[in-house]
């Protein structure tokens, strides 16, 4: 009995669809835990809703009104 040959990996077009920011966000939202993606310098790249909520709770009120999200010291350090 012979089986049809299967392609290893994903076609390039499919890979582009899988790696869109919207797809990454959808996958991250599936986690119960907070998922926070940062640069090596502590810059905010992406976060799921749980991580965003946690960061808002840990951010001092004086900094909470800024337009860009802040990574609290409790998470990143000083």
FENVEN-V81829 format. One line per field, one symbol per residue. phi: phi as a letter, one per 30 degrees, with the letter a starting at -180 (. if undefined). Layout:
# FENVEN-V81829
phi: ???
This chain:
# FENVEN-V81829
phi: .ccddcddjbdeddddddcdedddddddddddddcbcbddcjddcaadeddddddddcdeedcddddcdcddedccjd
